[in-house]
Amino acid sequence: RKEVEQDPGPFNVPEGATVAFNCTYSNSASQSFFWYRQDCRKEPKLLMSVYSSGNEDGRFTAQLNRASQYISLLIRDSKLSDSATYLCVVKPISNFGNEKLTFGTGTRLTIIP
Amino acid sequence: EPEVTQTPSHQVTQMGQEVILRCVPISNHLYFYWYRQILGQKVEFLVSFYNNEISEKSEIFDDQFSVERPDGSNFTLKIRSTKLEDSAMYFCASSFPGTALNEQFFGPGTRLTVL
């Protein structure tokens, strides 16, 4: 089983719709979770961290289910500018904080006008 | 806003040649990383670096690869004898010591093409 698995998509969604992505991870050890966004041929950029209790940042909501080992990202009222690849990322927790990021293959989202 | 910079943006080289990819991390960051992304594939970790030592490296980071912080600002990745399969986008990243959630900031990448 891959360390981090995502549906590659593509998801083609009309503007204003709500879209949700899931991601599963295989390592049940203590880890931190993140959603990154990557535009075509650009660097990954942190979208949001994922907290155990779930968290929201504007139109974006992230959820973590440790028992089932999956993470979700919900985008409400999608905008054209949300078109990108969304990367599920995990990182081991330690006292140092410089552990490697493990990326999923990403889910491609295209918002249609 | 401070950012990670990388040079060159695109490097074309012949198989077997040495290349050096350069990065300037964010100035107060202490942890440095290299990742690569082969076209159409996921971002993969290569190496992390702290206090002038490698902290962790992946299986990809074999004897052909090396990293160096030659001065107080630059962080370099050297590939001694490039192979066709080294063609990829190479991203440098840096982070500041802190909590487990401390963000890694990525540079814009260097696209390496090996012919």
Interface residues (C-beta under 8 A of the other chain):
Chain A: S32 Q38 R41 K42 E43 P44 K45 L46 S49 L87 K91 I93 S94 F96 G97 N98 E99 K100 L101 T102 F103 G104 T105 G106
Chain B: Y31 Y33 Y35 Q41 K42 V43 E44 F45 S48 Y50 S55 E56 S58 M89 F91 S95 P97 G98 T99 A100 L101 N102 E103 Q104 F106 G107 P108 G109
